Amino acid sequence: MTASSVSAHDRQRAIAAALGKTPFDLLLTNARIVDMATGEIRPADVGIVGVLIASVHPCGAFSAAHDTQDLNGAYLSPGLIDTHVHVESSHLPPARYAEIVVAQGTTTIFWDPHELANVLGVAGVRYAIDASRDLPLRVICAAPSSVPSTPGLEMSGADFAGQEMETMLGWPEVAGVAEVMDMHGVLNGSERMVEILNAGLNSGKLIEGHARGLSGAELQAYLAAGVTSDHELTSADDALEKLRAGLTLEIRGSHPYLLPDIVAALKTLPHLSSQITVCTDDVPPDMLLEKGGVIALLNLLIAHGLPATDALRMATLNAAIRLQRNDLGLIAAGRRADLVVFDSLEQLCARRVYVSGRCSAQNGRMLTPVAANPQLCVPRDTLRLSPPTPEAFVLKVAGIKHGQATLRHIKGARFTQWGETTVEVRDGQVQLPAGFSLIWVQHRHGRHPATPQLALLEGWGELRGAIATSYSHDSHNLVVLGRDPQDMTVAANALIASGGGMALSQNGEILAQVAMPIAGMLSDLPPAELAQQFKNLRDLSARVADWEPPYRVFKAIEGTCLACNAGPHLTDLGLTDGTTRQIVDPLIACWETPV
């Protein structure tokens, strides 16, 4: 809903109330306005008519209102805006997600539903839109460009090119092209990416970026293609280079270890640009409930020395400018009455949240339950797989029964490198070396024969069991990590039986499981119960793996197959090289040994 969608009648009522001719519907008195235009904190009253702010005026200037609420000197901010989020990472449907984040002060999100799209295609984006209707959270959608994120190296549930983009960009709920992850395709002018970018440029809508690792000439070329933002910040220097290049920065909360350096770098600038916003990107359910989404990120930025007024401006006015929403982001007459009340600016905690002129949440809780669309068709049964046997989790070398083989393998987590190791082969089976584990991937969307892929994994230690997930960025094929075939089988089959999710196994039994039967990534559980199950699974995962932050962490399981990133990754098509964009034969050499 845009500013133009406000009825002419309500506009006229707002004008009359601002002139003192008629009462306000709601009058908020004795507020301390956090003014995003000037940086001031000043006393004022705010009069609201319908969904609009009708007047921001001196305290006591008007008293006529159908309802008056005294804020007693509390701080009043515009509603918070998340400029880039994958709701799917919360594993909650939109209605359940809304009831959490609105109570924290987030009133608008820009959702890239490319996780759903990689499973369900265009229908997944349609589901995201339909499931977001009539919520207290304003959901603006982006058209996913990364389906799959790395064409030729992986296969997801669909393929998007120009025609699909034109269809989605024609929908009024879609405000732009979602993060363009195929940087290689952009820089090398692949036909698919040319079509996608042209569709975005012709629509006049936003084009979101994913410029991980780009610098110098490549960064300039990426911008020249029409991309205008980036959340893939890797360092303070990277952030400054991208800001100087003209990109809108989306500082994200999912990489908190970068925030101290980024804040320090921003404070060296002569002024803070309006092209600095904030986003959550990916937040799991337990963290979303325990620490929060945008609100947690803002508190981290403040703790690292960024003035609260600057942090709030990034999440309000700057974000509204980025999303081209002139009806949001300011406490000003004519803007939508999305407001958050804070008692303190040292540690932000939403006391009240107003959405379109109505108090929707108080003291961290919604005042009325958030209802999901009862006519929504919910996508289930998306794991099109037969249960594997332990034999499927045995790494073999073709053409050799007894002897040795030198294999390429994946080394490290997040930022992976190629490794080589020589292994013993007995009865055609690789004997796992000390310090190694296995990664196994199988296509789950029914678009090709789904031969399981296996590779050696170094740098994760020797897993004492197995970890399985059907939520695996971005193709969301079934992924299992482990050493023991029996444990890996148990974890994989538990997910196939439940329709997806995450599972841990050890000694042939399930340690913990979170069922996600909606598209293999969303849960039917109430948020608190889901968060507890997810936290339990995360905690118990330490029995299976030895975590080593910041890269070898539980979250890395979901992103370990991201073939668009540089270095080796295993996908449903094989062992891939994200740098050269090739599928690589892991076998370097092998030789028989007499028995």
ZIVENCOR-V500010 format. One record per run of one state. SS is the DSSP state (@ for helix, = for strand, . for the rest). FROM is the first residue (numbers start at 1). LEN is the number of residues. If there is no record, write none. Layout:
ss	from	len
SS	FROM	LEN
SS	FROM	LEN
This chain:
ss	from	len
.	1	2
@	3	3
.	6	2
@	8	11
.	19	5
=	24	1
.	25	1
=	26	9
.	35	6
=	41	9
.	50	2
=	52	6
.	58	7
=	65	1
.	66	2
=	68	3
.	71	4
=	75	4
.	79	1
=	80	6
.	86	1
@	87	4
.	91	1
=	92	1
.	93	1
@	94	11
.	105	1
=	106	7
.	113	1
@	114	7
.	121	1
@	122	10
.	132	6
=	138	6
.	144	7
=	151	1
.	152	2
=	154	1
.	155	7
@	162	8
.	170	4
=	174	7
.	181	2
@	183	5
.	188	3
@	191	13
.	204	2
=	206	4
.	210	6
@	216	9
.	225	4
=	229	2
.	231	5
@	236	10
.	246	2
=	248	5
@	253	14
.	267	9
=	276	4
.	280	1
=	281	1
.	282	3
@	285	6
.	291	3
@	294	10
.	304	4
@	308	7
.	315	2
@	317	6
.	323	13
=	336	1
.	337	2
=	339	4
.	343	7
=	350	6
.	356	2
=	358	5
.	363	2
=	365	2
.	367	23
@	390	4
.	394	2
=	396	1
.	397	6
=	403	9
.	412	5
=	417	10
.	427	2
=	429	3
.	432	4
=	436	7
.	443	10
=	453	6
.	459	7
=	466	4
.	470	8
=	478	5
.	483	2
@	485	14
.	499	2
=	501	6
.	507	2
=	509	7
.	516	2
=	518	1
.	519	3
=	522	2
.	524	3
@	527	18
.	545	3
=	548	1
.	549	3
=	552	1
.	553	3
@	556	4
.	560	8
=	568	4
.	572	2
=	574	4
.	578	4
=	582	3
.	585	2
=	587	6
.	593	3
